[in-house]
Amino acid sequence: MMEYITNFIYAYLSTIGFAVLFNVPKSSFIKSGFVGGLSWVIYIFTKNLSGSIVGATFVASLVIAIIGEIFAIIDKNPITVYIIPGIIPLVPGFGLYNTMRSIVDRRFDLAANHGTEALLISVSIAGALVIVLSINSYRRQRQRLKQ
Amino acid sequence: MVSVNRKKTLIMALYAGEIMLKSGAETYRVEDTITRLCKSRNFPYVEAYVTPTGIFVSVDSKGESQDEIVTYIKRIKSRGINLNKVAEVNNFSRRFVESNMPLDEAFATLKAIDNLKPFSQHVDALLGGGLSGAFFALLFGGNLPAFLGAFIAGSIVSYTLSDLAKTEFPPFLSNICGGSVAALVAIILSYISPLINVNLDVDIVITGAIMVMVPGVAITNAVRDSIAGDLVSGLARAAEAIIIATSIAVGVGFILKLWQIVLGGSLL
């Protein structure tokens, strides 16, 4: 339990750091940090449960998209404001760095491993986001047709 | 009179789209905004085609056979991330569509949004680069020295990048500089740390510091655009991400290799 609380705080603060870099509107800082922190905790929880990094990333990204969609409707902001800082802890920056370093060190087997994993993680983040966003825009379309 | 207004409306919509695209909005959002802005002022036919490097818009009005179809192309040369501007233009377009706002007022609003100042350099570097880098080091399993090291290295990298951006240094070279600065600071810290009896993990410090530059968002957006059917935008963003990742790796790799050759340091 303690592990989850500390990880939530770390992810929360690093997401706020990125929110500053990306110039998120000041009123949305706390919410963006919350999205980042919660998704990281869910990521760790799912990873411990299933042992699959890609699957855990997918579940965490689904949560980001759903919460981001809710915050976007409440605040009437574009959903990007919550999603982009929120996915930063999940984004495979470490994997990319490892890929490039393995190439520099001429260890191409390692590079292929790290690179494939980084690609799969990106695809699972984007896939989860697209699923939620498409469902939501479909829902809005249906509402407009009914009126 | 009518034709002047038409031109102005189109330019206004194009300006709104340009601000959004330059601030890192998604392709479909820019297309959607331009289409809505034009349609709200009685253009029955509006078609917008947006890629990360340019915007194409065509409008036509029904019934006036003497009027020809109007097309504008806007070239976009630089892209950054400033989500505040995206949110503001989004609010503006909602207000514009719902009200009867005159075009001059719309132009003034857009200009004010375009000139919105980002956070000051120090806030950016210390809070943005330092804080995010430092807490990333903790997320990757670093200890307290790695936390402090990543804070110092991340802040210095941010300062370097924003100084280089002011002089409009080429982006590829400035990412190489950022990567080398991150590696250099981490290596210097690793020589200082034994003097005060702490054990520093160079790898984690470098990773935390370069997190500021890593194109994770560009990669995710590339996949997202491709899945959504904007294939050209997806490929363009993927190319951008690969170029950024390569330049960071060149910077970091160069310094690490130099360290191995000159001082005999090793990581693996």
Interface residues (C-beta under 8 A of the other chain):
Chain A: N7 Y10 A11 L13 S14 T15 I16 G17 F18 V20 L21 F22 N23 V24 P25 S28 W40 K76 N77 P78 T80 V81 I84 I87 I88 P89 V91 P92 G93 F94 L96 Y97 M100 R101 I103 V104 D105 S122 V123 I125 A126 G127 L129 V130 S134
Chain B: G24 A25 E26 R29 I81 N82 L83 N84 K85 V86 A87 E88 N90 N91 R94 P118 F119 V123 D124 L127 G128 G129 G130 L131 S132 G133 A134 F135 F136 L138 L139 F140 S158 I206 T207 I210 M211 V212 V214 P215 G216 V217 I219 T220 N221 V223 R224 I227 A228 A245 T246 I248 A249 V252 G253 L256 K257 L268
